[in-house]
Amino acid sequence: MSYFDKHVFFCTNQREDGSDCCNRYGAQKARDYVKDKVKQQGISERGNKIRINSAGCLDRCDEGPVLVVYPEAVWYTYVDESDLDEIVEEHLKHGRVVERLKI
């Protein structure tokens, strides 16, 4: 039994050499946005146990920016807040994988 119902990791890696990385595409801002949204909607409260975390490099830079949702191990890419909203609404709230964003 997992401690969290859903555990979301955002790659927020920043490469010093300027090469492609998730944070170059606003990953930290995206992570903060989802963390706030989950709190506002009350789906991170006791009983739901949804946790949003930052991660170092998740080694999928060519598909970035990326996040992964556990325990399902579903990997997503996203472009904007509407993509993130869809992941929150469909996957985190209702347990439905967002196929169009899955990598």
Secondary structure, 3 states (H helix, E strand, C coil): CCCCCEEEEEECCCCCCCCCCHHHHCHHHHHHHHHHHHHHCCCCCCCCCEEEEEECCCCCHHHCCEEEEECCCEEEECCCHHHHHHHHHHHHHHCCCCHHHEC
